[in-house]
């Protein structure tokens, strides 16, 4: 049986690697980084924010508690406010535990928020740069990927509403690269390691929502490539072991479990979310309890505009038709369809009581991975055109679409600019009590079980991180492979003698 064909990777690059071409690529990278970081700084009012709008008081409280912990050299065991039903601060999985928290004592909350988003945007842009080099994309395709995935309605509206952990979505290209490694026709034994560390990075960022979405996306992709199930399982288990200090306390101590709300209620709403510009409509605490009918538009918004939507739809379909030349087209398409189904109506309510998945009360959010999959397939489909005329057409097409996208996204962002929303709606619908709450760390309480779970899970996480990190070194991998081969020989000999 002949091996499955794959997309050429750098063997026939789209653009010749000349000094002028490399200079153009570098200029494109600097352009998107510079303009992108400027936009996010502008969006967050250059850090001059009170963080009083919608969910932002909760994130400000997390920053304040973390800052107190760092300045006083005290482990933040117990805080003076219950987040998601618990005052056990280290059991809340949406807090930031990445190394950049060390900057908090020297930065205001608004400045740190803007810095964090710009940092992760830059990391995501670097990820698309690696995708470009791996798959031989043109610089125009790279620019379109970076802009379309970073500034669509989903990112803009959710960050405006205070879903700060959503900046974990910027790691999408790195997760796609990790997924491609295990979807390859003949992946090496430890091809799953990069994917495991990418998922672990989401846990450090407090982006456990996004990590759960990606676990489902990876699972759906493996349905179309069953041989990848083993590596995918290793990646998920490995990331879970490294992130156990975040997952186990959350599972044991979070008590704030509400009812499942909704996915997209209709196809009309789904289409409007991609094609109609809508802004924030302020609510009132007197409106009563939060239900699906009272969800803000940010829970539905994924504005792309018609031009980009048609491009990713038609382009992804063309790539799927040409799947013989793109080995990952079918798995990514299956994952894209699976996430779209889960984001619709009450479909996801079937999984709602699964461990940790009870946090996914609003499954309209899952559609963002469907869009990312379509975008990835559409741009990969352009990469199969190897003739000079085909390459020129694909570059011009990406450039023209990029112009429309920039105009559409700029218009769609105006109603969601956070510094303007704070000025016009200076209250939080969901956390009004935090507007006057003074964050504080409480004395270390006698909670043996809580401490034991934290210390035990942290020890396992550190050991797992050290062990999996060692696997990146060829000497360690060869040693494990040799011992595995020896074990298989012993087992085979035992079976033969039996």
C-alpha positions as MATLAB code, in Angstrom:
seq = 'XXXXXXXXXXXXXXXXXXXXXXXXXXXXXXXXXXXXXXXXXXXXXXXXXXXXXXXXXXXXXXXXXXXXXXXXXXXXXXXXXXXXXXXXXXXXXXXXXXXXXXXXXXXXXXXXXXXXXXXXXXXXXXXXXXXXXXXXXXXXXXXXXXXXXXXXXXXXXXXXXXXXXXXXXXXXXXXXXXXXXXXXXXXXXXXXXXXXXXXXXXXXXXXXXXXXXXXXXXXXXXXXXXXXXXXXXXXXXXXXXXXXXXXXXXXXXXXXXXXXXXXXXXXXXXXXXXXXXXXXXXXXXXXXXXXXXXXXXXXXXXXXXXXXXXXXXXXXXXXXXXXXXXXXXXXXXXXXXXXXXXXXXXXXXXXXXXXXXXXXXXXXXXXXXXXXXXXXXXXXXXXXXXXXXXXXXXXXXXXXXXXXXXXXXXXXXXXXXXXXXXXXXXXXXXXXXXXXXXXXXXXXXXXXXXXXXXXXXXXXXXXXXXXXXXXXXXXXXXXXXXXXXXXXXXXXXXXXXX';
ca = [
       0.000    0.000    0.000;
       1.618    3.302   -1.031;
       2.270    5.882    1.706;
      -0.261    8.632    2.121;
       0.828   11.773    0.297;
       1.472   14.858    2.376;
       1.655   18.539    1.737;
       5.155   19.526    0.689;
       6.976   21.110    3.635;
       9.743   23.430    2.551;
      10.875   21.029   -0.188;
       9.138   23.252   -2.744;
       8.590   26.556   -0.981;
       6.033   28.866   -2.489;
       8.338   31.849   -2.519;
      11.982   31.640   -3.522;
      14.303   32.290   -0.581;
      16.231   35.291   -1.859;
      17.589   38.160    0.283;
      14.797   40.418   -0.991;
      12.189   37.789   -0.180;
      13.581   37.238    3.318;
      13.598   40.997    3.882;
       9.963   41.182    2.765;
       9.036   38.338    5.122;
      10.773   40.034    8.037;
       9.036   43.327    7.224;
       5.657   41.509    7.182;
       6.398   39.992   10.597;
       7.360   43.360   12.081;
       4.323   45.002   10.481;
       1.780   42.643   11.997;
       3.513   42.676   15.387;
       3.764   46.455   15.483;
       0.240   47.240   14.301;
      -1.273   44.402   16.336;
       0.359   45.474   19.599;
      -0.611   49.092   18.893;
      -4.232   48.053   18.397;
      -4.384   46.108   21.667;
      -2.782   48.985   23.558;
      -5.339   51.335   21.988;
      -8.153   48.860   22.784;
      -7.140   48.825   26.477;
      -6.672   52.587   26.682;
      -2.889   52.177   26.913;
      -3.370   50.529   30.295;
      -5.242   53.448   31.858;
      -8.260   51.396   32.916;
     -10.175   50.967   36.152;
     -11.267   47.442   35.083;
     -14.799   48.072   36.304;
     -16.694   46.772   33.264;
     -18.554   43.425   33.268;
     -16.134   40.575   34.220;
     -13.084   42.802   34.571;
     -13.520   43.414   38.343;
     -13.016   39.669   38.828;
      -9.738   39.744   36.897;
      -8.641   42.850   38.810;
      -9.344   40.973   42.046;
      -7.205   38.043   40.855;
      -4.369   40.436   40.009;
      -4.655   42.165   43.393;
      -4.520   38.894   45.328;
      -1.552   37.680   43.279;
       0.245   40.995   43.803;
      -0.365   40.811   47.569;
       1.021   37.289   47.601;
       4.182   38.330   45.776;
       4.836   41.500   47.743;
       4.292   39.815   51.134;
       5.961   36.529   50.231;
       2.830   34.638   51.250;
       1.178   31.689   49.522;
      -2.371   32.790   48.606;
      -4.180   29.898   50.259;
      -7.347   31.742   51.269;
      -8.739   35.005   49.887;
     -11.448   37.191   51.369;
     -13.930   36.665   48.537;
     -15.364   33.445   47.120;
     -14.726   33.030   43.400;
     -16.912   30.377   41.781;
     -18.089   29.127   45.144;
     -14.753   28.853   46.945;
     -12.413   31.123   48.896;
      -9.549   28.700   48.176;
      -7.690   30.932   45.749;
      -5.327   28.230   44.446;
      -8.304   26.062   43.505;
      -9.576   28.591   40.945;
      -8.256   27.398   37.545;
      -8.792   30.667   35.671;
      -6.146   32.629   37.586;
      -2.826   33.388   35.913;
       0.107   31.234   37.097;
       2.569   31.952   34.268;
       6.001   33.518   34.991;
       4.915   37.011   33.906;
       2.977   37.433   37.161;
       6.351   38.403   38.667;
       5.867   41.800   36.976;
       2.634   42.537   38.848;
       4.221   44.340   41.825;
       5.643   46.946   39.413;
       2.592   47.375   37.184;
      -0.979   48.551   37.564;
      -3.746   46.099   36.760;
      -4.661   47.916   33.556;
      -1.063   48.030   32.330;
      -0.521   44.383   33.163;
      -3.673   43.323   31.319;
      -2.588   45.216   28.190;
       0.922   43.769   28.481;
      -0.386   40.205   28.847;
      -2.604   40.464   25.773;
       0.182   42.005   23.681;
       2.613   39.333   24.847;
       0.335   36.443   23.931;
      -0.611   38.100   20.643;
       3.114   38.216   19.815;
       3.474   34.540   20.783;
       0.524   33.668   18.550;
       1.956   35.668   15.652;
       5.228   33.801   16.069;
       3.184   30.581   15.901;
       1.693   31.581   12.558;
       5.213   32.431   11.401;
       6.253   28.858   12.235;
       3.204   27.549   10.353;
       4.251   29.653    7.365;
       7.754   28.149    7.392;
       6.513   24.604    7.977;
       3.886   24.591    5.237;
       5.562   26.990    2.803;
       2.890   29.689    2.969;
       3.328   33.079    1.353;
       3.760   36.157    3.523;
       0.289   37.304    2.448;
      -1.219   34.049    3.747;
       0.704   34.516    7.004;
      -0.620   38.053    7.409;
      -4.177   36.946    6.715;
      -3.919   34.081    9.227;
      -2.507   36.307   11.975;
      -5.097   39.053   11.476;
      -8.134   36.814   10.941;
      -7.449   34.701   14.036;
      -6.459   37.546   16.370;
      -8.931   40.361   15.726;
     -12.225   38.707   14.807;
     -15.417   39.413   16.726;
     -14.872   36.511   19.099;
     -11.570   37.875   20.423;
     -12.639   41.528   20.454;
     -15.995   41.081   22.199;
     -14.829   38.519   24.759;
     -11.807   40.564   25.789;
     -14.067   43.608   26.067;
     -16.410   41.684   28.365;
     -13.567   40.686   30.672;
     -12.846   37.144   29.520;
      -9.142   37.721   29.961;
      -8.243   34.034   29.815;
      -9.515   34.044   26.219;
      -6.132   35.396   25.164;
      -5.093   31.723   25.408;
      -6.748   31.474   21.983;
      -3.639   33.188   20.600;
      -1.823   29.856   21.097;
      -4.000   28.292   18.371;
      -1.265   28.031   15.685;
       1.091   26.286   18.134;
      -1.597   23.743   18.984;
      -2.290   23.189   15.291;
       1.409   22.553   14.682;
       1.467   20.086   17.569;
      -1.624   18.366   16.217;
      -0.099   18.084   12.735;
       2.870   16.241   14.233;
       0.676   13.426   15.577;
      -1.525   13.401   12.451;
       1.488   12.779   10.199;
       1.420    9.441    8.316;
       4.436    8.137   10.237;
       5.027   10.274   13.342;
       8.146    9.636   15.468;
       7.629    8.036   18.922;
       7.494   11.289   20.924;
       5.765   13.516   18.386;
       3.065   14.282   20.962;
       5.404   16.194   23.307;
       4.939   19.698   21.753;
       1.159   19.275   21.867;
       1.308   18.272   25.540;
       3.334   21.359   26.449;
       1.012   23.637   24.467;
      -1.985   22.317   26.425;
      -0.016   22.734   29.651;
       0.696   26.362   28.723;
      -3.069   26.949   28.599;
      -3.401   25.690   32.179;
      -0.663   28.105   33.301;
      -2.480   30.974   31.595;
      -5.728   30.156   33.376;
      -7.207   29.316   29.968;
      -8.629   25.976   31.074;
     -11.769   26.655   28.989;
      -9.659   26.767   25.842;
      -7.740   23.646   26.910;
     -10.997   21.715   27.210;
     -12.086   22.875   23.748;
      -8.789   21.720   22.276;
      -9.092   18.294   23.898;
     -12.398   17.864   22.076;
     -10.936   19.223   18.828;
      -8.002   16.791   19.052;
     -10.364   13.917   19.805;
     -12.542   14.676   16.784;
      -9.466   14.920   14.544;
      -8.306   11.499   15.711;
     -11.637    9.977   14.696;
     -10.510   10.510   11.099;
      -6.973    9.299   11.875;
      -7.370    6.463   14.448;
      -3.613    5.761   14.514;
      -3.195    9.193   16.127;
      -5.342    8.225   19.117;
      -2.354    6.842   21.021;
      -0.180    9.960   20.655;
      -3.199   12.197   21.337;
      -3.910   10.266   24.543;
      -0.274   10.695   25.619;
      -0.446   14.437   24.914;
      -3.650   14.922   26.907;
      -2.495   12.762   29.820;
       0.930   14.400   29.807;
      -0.540   17.901   29.890;
      -2.973   16.831   32.585;
      -0.141   15.437   34.707;
       1.843   18.675   34.358;
      -1.258   20.734   35.086;
      -2.567   18.539   37.894;
      -1.894   21.287   40.444;
      -4.554   23.299   38.615;
      -7.018   20.563   37.693;
      -7.310   18.494   40.869;
      -7.999   21.360   43.315;
     -10.545   22.803   40.869;
     -12.336   19.468   40.577;
     -12.420   18.911   44.347;
     -13.114   22.376   45.724;
     -15.074   24.393   43.167;
     -18.729   24.351   44.147;
     -20.190   27.036   41.883;
     -21.925   24.761   39.375;
     -24.835   26.276   37.453;
     -27.188   24.903   34.855;
     -26.259   24.481   31.213;
     -27.259   27.614   29.307;
     -27.054   27.333   25.549;
     -25.262   26.932   22.283;
     -26.386   28.883   19.235;
     -30.204   28.846   19.430;
     -30.752   28.988   15.653;
     -28.937   28.977   12.335;
     -30.004   32.586   11.854;
     -28.225   33.638   15.049;
     -25.183   31.632   13.999;
     -25.027   33.385   10.619;
     -25.602   36.813   12.196;
     -22.761   36.192   14.632;
     -20.341   36.035   11.683;
     -21.840   38.720    9.458;
     -23.634   41.391   11.524;
     -21.859   44.050   13.586;
     -23.475   44.422   16.990;
     -22.215   46.121   20.102;
     -22.666   45.912   23.835;
     -26.170   46.334   25.247;
     -25.976   47.193   28.950;
     -28.031   45.173   31.377;
     -29.165   46.005   34.867;
     -28.841   44.083   38.151;
     -32.618   44.437   38.469;
     -33.130   42.281   35.381;
     -33.062   39.188   37.564;
     -31.013   35.970   37.350;
     -28.737   35.334   34.393;
     -30.298   33.001   31.840;
     -29.632   32.126   28.216;
     -31.933   34.958   27.103;
     -29.883   37.486   29.074;
     -26.469   36.523   27.702;
     -24.565   39.402   26.211;
     -23.887   39.439   22.480;
     -20.227   38.672   23.201;
     -21.314   35.065   23.842;
     -22.543   34.854   20.243;
     -20.301   37.306   18.412;
     -17.724   35.881   16.021;
     -17.774   38.614   13.426;
     -15.684   37.955   10.318;
     -17.625   39.749    7.601;
     -18.974   38.121    4.467;
     -15.722   38.247    2.501;
     -13.644   36.323    5.040;
     -16.494   33.928    5.822;
     -16.954   32.998    2.164;
     -13.209   32.644    1.699;
     -12.720   30.221    4.591;
     -15.839   28.254    3.649;
     -15.062   27.843   -0.049;
     -11.318   27.518    0.530;
     -11.722   24.814    3.162;
     -14.087   22.901    0.876;
     -11.559   23.106   -1.969;
      -8.803   21.870    0.352;
     -10.959   18.957    1.447;
     -11.623   18.012   -2.182;
      -7.835   18.051   -2.684;
      -7.245   15.980    0.474;
      -5.015   13.567   -1.477;
      -2.402   16.341   -1.509;
      -3.082   17.584    2.042;
      -2.766   14.696    4.465;
      -4.310   16.549    7.404;
      -7.341   17.942    5.518;
      -9.799   15.220    6.518;
      -8.931   15.111   10.270;
      -9.049   18.909   10.578;
     -12.361   18.990    8.669;
     -13.877   16.352   10.986;
     -12.699   18.288   14.043;
     -14.114   21.505   12.604;
     -17.496   19.897   11.985;
     -17.521   18.270   15.418;
     -16.894   21.545   17.241;
     -19.567   23.269   15.152;
     -22.099   20.618   16.143;
     -21.208   20.940   19.822;
     -21.680   24.712   19.644;
     -25.261   24.424   18.429;
     -28.378   24.350   20.581;
     -28.460   21.854   23.451;
     -26.089   19.308   21.890;
     -23.351   19.891   24.470;
     -25.750   19.433   27.371;
     -25.200   15.685   26.881;
     -21.596   16.097   28.110;
     -22.273   18.789   30.666;
     -21.908   16.610   33.764;
     -18.519   15.232   32.766;
     -15.638   16.126   35.137;
     -14.435   19.706   34.499;
     -16.710   20.025   31.448;
     -19.459   21.401   33.695;
     -17.598   24.704   33.341;
     -18.686   24.904   29.676;
     -22.146   26.299   30.260;
     -22.146   28.436   27.096;
     -21.041   26.354   24.135;
     -21.362   29.037   21.477;
     -17.695   29.606   22.349;
     -16.676   26.320   20.735;
     -17.356   27.721   17.263;
     -14.071   29.615   17.391;
     -12.107   26.378   16.853;
     -14.345   25.564   13.902;
     -13.461   28.918   12.363;
      -9.773   28.369   13.089;
      -9.921   24.949   11.417;
     -11.629   26.377    8.330;
      -9.130   29.227    8.112;
      -6.227   26.808    8.418;
      -7.620   24.505    5.717;
      -8.397   27.379    3.351;
      -4.860   28.769    3.554;
      -3.316   25.302    3.346;
      -5.371   24.707    0.203;
      -3.781   27.741   -1.425;
      -0.386   26.238   -0.667;
      -0.869   23.315   -3.040;
      -0.652   25.608   -6.077;
       2.968   25.150   -7.115;
       2.917   26.886  -10.512;
       4.146   30.462  -10.664;
       0.779   31.659  -11.941;
      -1.047   29.792   -9.169;
       1.249   31.230   -6.517;
       0.739   34.751   -7.822;
      -3.041   34.306   -7.804;
      -3.050   32.953   -4.240;
      -0.914   35.844   -3.009;
      -3.123   38.439   -4.698;
      -6.242   36.731   -3.355;
      -4.893   36.799    0.222;
      -3.855   40.442   -0.155;
      -7.273   41.535   -1.437;
      -9.107   39.601    1.288;
      -6.759   41.064    3.904;
      -7.774   44.587    2.876;
     -11.477   43.748    3.295;
     -10.774   42.014    6.613;
      -8.895   44.988    8.035;
     -11.724   47.360    7.116;
     -14.396   45.003    8.473;
     -12.557   44.293   11.712;
     -11.843   47.957   12.395;
     -15.547   48.782   12.030;
     -16.588   45.787   14.142;
     -14.150   46.708   16.926;
     -15.473   50.242   17.467;
     -18.496   49.270   19.631;
     -16.258   47.052   21.808;
     -13.305   49.339   22.581;
     -12.877   48.762   26.303;
     -11.745   52.258   27.259;
     -14.959   53.643   25.700;
     -17.170   51.007   27.321;
     -15.720   51.825   30.730;
     -16.521   55.478   30.214;
     -20.134   54.899   29.139;
     -21.012   51.903   31.346;
     -18.980   52.157   34.549;
     -20.484   49.177   36.350;
     -20.292   45.411   36.391;
     -23.465   43.473   35.686;
     -22.071   40.218   37.074;
     -19.743   41.350   39.905;
     -21.084   44.648   41.320;
     -19.861   43.782   44.840;
     -16.227   43.742   43.684;
     -16.343   47.418   42.754;
     -15.926   48.377   46.429;
     -14.337   45.179   47.722;
     -10.852   45.461   49.186;
      -8.844   42.330   48.284;
      -7.012   40.661   51.159;
      -5.285   37.417   52.016;
      -6.681   35.682   55.082;
      -4.492   33.948   57.663;
      -3.498   30.395   56.798;
      -6.478   28.332   57.896;
      -6.256   24.786   59.179;
      -7.473   22.937   56.079;
      -5.454   19.769   55.932;
      -7.208   18.287   52.914;
      -6.817   21.456   50.837;
      -3.116   21.750   51.658;
      -2.484   18.051   51.067;
      -4.175   18.182   47.650;
      -2.196   21.281   46.630;
       1.194   19.999   47.778;
       0.604   16.500   46.408;
      -0.642   17.640   43.002;
       2.163   20.211   42.746;
       4.774   17.504   43.424;
       3.277   15.310   40.695;
       3.162   18.275   38.308;
       6.810   19.165   38.917;
       7.937   15.568   38.436;
       5.871   15.236   35.250;
       7.235   18.516   33.889;
      10.837   17.465   34.568;
      10.319   13.997   33.076;
       8.554   15.185   29.916;
      11.062   18.006   29.445;
      13.869   15.427   29.537;
      12.213   13.609   26.637;
      13.127   16.488   24.334;
      16.767   15.380   24.598;
      17.716   12.637   22.084;
      19.833   10.751   24.630;
      16.861   10.338   26.983;
      14.591    9.248   24.144;
      17.096    6.666   22.910;
      17.444    5.263   26.413;
      13.680    4.865   26.777;
      13.351    3.378   23.297;
      16.110    0.843   24.060;
      14.459   -0.169   27.321;
      11.100   -0.409   25.574;
      12.583   -2.647   22.889;
      14.177   -4.834   25.569;
      10.850   -5.105   27.426;
       9.063   -6.111   24.240;
      11.642   -8.830   23.592;
      11.186  -10.196   27.109;
       7.407  -10.233   26.719;
       7.661  -11.908   23.309;
      10.050  -14.548   24.700;
       7.725  -15.232   27.616;
       4.748  -15.659   25.318;
       6.721  -18.013   23.054;
       7.834  -20.187   25.982;
       4.282  -20.296   27.312;
];
